[in-house]
Amino acid sequence: MLVLSRKPGERVVIGGEISVTVLEVRGSRVRLGFSGPPQIPIVRQEVEGRRKDESPVPLCAESSSS
């Protein structure tokens, strides 16, 4: 794990495509901004856990005709 100290406005770049910017530090809270290509989803860990638990929804329902 890489551990860095950053000040508001400073940025870290991951793999040349994803950047993380420190937007604000207020007490023990840090606001981060993430940007990257649209084909790479960027989600919070708790959202990712929910996405894995959900079953995939089919794009179209098959109709059975007899």
Secondary structure, DSSP 8 states (H G I E B T S, - for coil): -------TT-EEEETTTEEEEEEEEETTEEEEEEE--TTS----HHHHHHHHHS----SS------
